[in-house]
Amino acid sequence: MKFVVAPDSFKGSISAIEAASAMEEGIKRVFADSEVIKIPLADGGEGTVEALVTATGGKIIHVTVLDPLGREMESFFGILGNGKTAVIEMAAASGLPLLKPEERNPYITTTYGTGQLIKAALDYGCDEIVIGIGGSATNDGGAGMVQALGVSLLDNCGRELPFGGRALKDLHTINLANMDPRLNKTKITAACDVDNPLCGERGASAVYGPQKGASPEMVKELDAALANLADKVKEQMGVDVLHVPGAGAAGGLGAGILAFLKGNLKPGIKLVLDAVDFDEKVKDADLVLTGEGRIDEQTAYGKAPMGVAQVAQKYGVPVLAFGGILGDNYEKVYEKGIDFVSANVQSIISLDEAINSGYSLLVSNTERAMRAVKIGIQIGEIPR
């Protein structure tokens, strides 16, 4: 039998890679001679680089970049197994977890480090770049990113704007003369799982600004600054990003990728599945196994297990989903292509124990499911 194992991480417990290995161990306890294809997944956020590098036999490249406050730090990006596609997590250079709570200030935080990661990927010779844009500490519309790539953003006196979202209120001129020419030959795709526009009550500043340290007064100022960026981009570059769904992702980084890099925004799990050629791996499988830490109603609306199920459905391959726990209305996933759901926790244990025993619990959960599969196979072989 051929099994494809494609879990997301069980956040706070085990990584996607560990989850895939646990599932493989559970399968092998019952079907020792089976073929198991492991494809650890992520949806564009934390863990995306590791998952894609592992799934394709690629490698991690370490580089020095600027953090959201302009301080030097060690970061990384991945090169996929084809040697030509880079995968970047913007949070690895411009993410909220890089700052202490008291350091959060979207007036001054920058995506410059994300631009440095893109430049490093270009220096490596990559002609395709995949960018996960979740978890940002910034609200600068990608301004820092493009400054790192050679774009000059000038005020009405011809001075370069300082870092941060607040400075965009003074943007007067966009100078693309020194923009890295390699970008014109590079395919760039960003993982974007939100549809927020750049500005307004559902925009980057209003919805995500407060978690990055913005007060209500700051939100108004940052929203106006991003609106000015959109005006100048439309006026001087002929690109209208103001109302594009997803332009407000990651503090407006979505808009920056659309306007300056001519990139595309895709749902995170679809982007990841395309990058690992998931269709090709699934089409002749007997069973697909997926999972995440909590399976509930939200799982049915675009999370990683659902993306896996949608591909498997095309080829008529049954999907088994495993969760650390099952939440409210988890049954909704049955309407979306998942055929079987099971929780790791089968008895009363503490939360700490469940988290710390995530690997062994998932092995046992998978083994139980495989024993049920084996019974099904035996029943199917009984003459009627």
N, C-alpha and C positions, 0 to 999 in steps of 0.2 A: 504493500500500500504506500501511496505517496501522501504525506501530510505537509501542508504549508502552515507554518507557525508565525503569526504576525501580530504580536501584542504591542500596545503602548506601554509606557511605564506605569507601575502601580505607585503613584506619587507618594513620597514619604516612606516607602517601604523598599521596593526593588526597581531597578532600572528596566527599560525595555529589553536590553540584552540579557539581563538576569531572568526576566520573565520568559523570554524565548527558550533559554536553556532549561528552566524548570519545566516548561511544557514538553520539551523534547525528552527529558528524563521520565516524565509521567507516561508519555507515549511508549517509550522503549521498554518500560516495565511490563507492558502488555503485548506490544507488537515489536519484538526485539529486532526483527529483520527489515523493518519498514524504512522508507526513505523520508527524512525530515528536512525540509528546507526552512531555515530560520531567517526571518526578515523582521528584526526589531524596528518599531516605528516610532515616529513622533509627528506632531501636527504643525510643525513650524516653530514651536517655542523651544524651551530648554530641552536639550537632548537630541535635537534634530541632526546636528553635525555628527554626533557619535552614532546615531542610528543609521544614517545614510552611509557613513564611512564603513561601518561594520558590514552592512548589507551588501556593499559593492566591492569590498576588499580594497578600500582606499587607505588614506593616511591623514593624520593630523599635522598641520603646520603651525608652529608657534611664532608669534610676531609681537613686537612692542608697539603699542598704540596709546592714544590718549583716552582716558576715562571720561565720563560725562562732565567732569569739572576741569578737564584739561591737564590732568596729571598722568604721567607715564605709568603704564601697567603692562603686564604680560597678558596676551590674548591668544586667540587661535582661530583657524578656519580649517575646513576639510577639503581634501581633493578626492573625488570619487574614483572608483576603480578604472574608469576610462582615461584618467589622467588629464582630462580637459575640462571637467566640470567642477567648479568650486561651490561649496555650501558654507554659508555664513549665518551665524546667529547674531543679529544686531545687539542682543542683550549681553553678548560676550564683550562688547566694547562700550555700549551706551545704555546698559540696563539698570533698572532700579535697584536690584540687589547689590550693585557695586557701590552704593552710597549708604551711609548711615542715615537714619531717619532725620536727624537734624541738618543733614547736608542737602536734602531734597529742595531744589529751587528751579523750577522750569523757566524762570527768567533768564538763567545763565547756563543751564545744562545744554550739552552739544552732542550732535551725532558725528562729530569729526572723526572719532575712532572707528565708526562704521565705514566711513569713506576710506580710511587707511586700510581696513581689511579688504575692501574692494580693490584698492590699488595693489595690495600685496598679491591678490589673486590674479590680477592682470600681469604683474611682474612674473608670476609663475607660469604664464603662458595660457591661462584658461580662456576659452572663448564662450563659456556659458557660466553664469553665476546664479545660484539659488540663494535667496535671502529670507530667513525667518525673521519677522519683524514684531514679534511679541515681547512684552516685558520692558518697554522703554522707560527711561528716566527723563525723557526729553519732550519738548514742545516747540521744536524749531523748524518744522516742516521739511526736514532733511537739509537745512541750510549748511550745517557743519559738514555733513557728508559731502556735499558738492564742493565746498571750499577745499576739502582735502583732495578732491579730484581736479583742482585747477580752476574752478569757477570763482570769479570775483563778484562779491555782492557789496555794492557801494552806496554810500549815502549821498545826499545832494552836494556834498563838498568833494566827492571823489574818494572818500576814505573807506577802507575795508570795514565792514561791520564786525563788531566783536561777537563772540560766541553767545548763543542763547536765543530763546524765542522772543524776548522783549525787544531785542535790537531790530527785529524785522519791521517794526513800525517805522523805522527810518530808511528802509530800503528804497532806493531811487533808481539804481541802474544795475542790470545784470550783464556782466561781461563774460562771454563764453570763449573768448579768444584763446585762452590757455587751458581749456578743458581737455583732459586726457583723450587724445584722438582714438585710442584703442576701444573706447566705449562704443563708438559707432559700429564696431564689428563684433560686439559682445551681446549675446542674448541674456537678458536679465529678467528673472521672475521672482516675485516676492510672495511669500506665504502670508495670506491675509484672511482672517476668519471673522472680521467685522465689516459692516457696511456703512460705518459712520462717514458722513461728509466731512469736509475740512473744517467748516465753521458753522455757527449757529447752535441751537439748543442741543443738538445731537452731535456737535462737532468735537474735534480733538480736545480743545481746551475745556469745554463745559463738562464733558463726560469723563475724561481721563485726567484732566489737570489736577483736581483735588488730591488724588492718590499720589501725585508727584510733588505735592507740597504747595499747590496754588490755593490762595484764599479767593473768596468771591470777587474781590477787586482785581486780583491778578488774572482770574479767568477772563474777565471782560477785556483787560488790556491785551492778553495773549490772543484772544479771539480776533480782536481788531488787527493785531500784528500779522496773524496768519491770513486775514482777509487782504491786507496790503500785499503780502507775498503773492497771493492768488491774482490780484489785479495786475501786478507787475509781470508775472509769468504770462498772463493772457495778452497783455499789451505788447510785451517785447519778444515773446517766444511763440505767440499764437496758440498756446495750449490752455484750455479752460479746465482747471482742476477743482473748482470751488464746490461743485455738487456731485462729483464722481463718487459712487459708493466705494468705500474703502480708503478714500483719500485722507481721511482723518485718522487712520490707523497709526499707532506708534507716534503720537504727537505730530501727525502730519507727514511722517516719513513716507507714507503711501503716496501722497501728492508729489513729494520730491522725486521718488522713483519713477512715477508716471511722467512727470514733466521733463526732468533733466536726463534721466537714463533711458527714457523711452521703454520702460519696463512694463511688464504685465503683472496684475494682481490675481492670484489664484487661491482658492481654499487650501489651507495648509495640508490636509491629509491627501487631497488629490495631487498636489504638487509632489509630495513625498512618494506616493505610490507610482506616479509617472517616472520619477527619478530612478526608482529601483526596478522598473519594468515589471510591475506586479502582475499585469495581465498575462504575460508570457509564463510566469512561474505558476500561476493558478489554473490555467486553462485545462491541464491534464491531471490535476490533483484529485484525490479521493475525498479529502476533508480539509477544511481550513479552520484553524484555531486562532482566536484573537482574544483581546481582553484589555482591561484597565482597572484601576483601583476601585472605582465605584461604578456600577452599571445601574442607571436609572433612566427616567424619562429623557433627560438631557442627552444621553448617549444616542438616542434615536435621531437627534437633529444635528448631524454633521461631525460628530466626534470620530476618532480614529476607527473604532470597531465598525462604525456604520460605513465608512469609506471602504473598508475591507469587504464588508458584506455586499456592497453594491457591485464590486468587481466580480466576486464569486458568483453572484446571482446570474450574471451574463453567461456563465459557463455551466450553470446547474450544479454547482458544487456546494454541498451543505456547509454551514458555518456554526461552529461552537464557540460561545463567548464565556470567558471566565472573569469574575470580578472578585476583588477583596471582599466586598459586600454588595448586596443588592439594595437599591434605594427605591423610593416611591415610583410607582408606575413603570417599573423596569420592563413590564410585559409589552410596552410599546415597541420594543425592538423586534418583537416577533412580526410586526406589521411591516418592518423595513428590511427583512432579509436575513435576520439571525434566527437559526432554527432551534438552538438549545442554549440555555443560560444556567450557570452554576456559580455559587459563592464559595470562596475558600473557607470561610468560617462556618463550621458545621456544629459547633458547640459553644457554650458560654465561656468566653475568655476575655481578658482585658484588652483594651485598645492597644496598649504597648506590646502585649504579647502577639497580637495579630500583626502589628507592623513589623516587629522584630523577627517573626517566624514566616514572613511573607513568602520566601522561597520554598520552604518545605511544605507549607500549606498549599501552594499552587501545584507542586509536584503531586501531592495526594489528590487534589481536586481533579487534575488532569487524568491521573490513573483511574479514578472512579469512573470518569466519563468514558475512558477507553474500554473499561470492562463492560460497560453498557453497549458500546459500539460492537464489541466482540460478540455479545449475546445476539445483537441484531443481525450480525453476519451469519451466525449459526442458525438462527431462525429462518433466515432467507434461504439457507441451503437445505432445509428439511423438505422432503417431497410432500406434496399435498394431494 
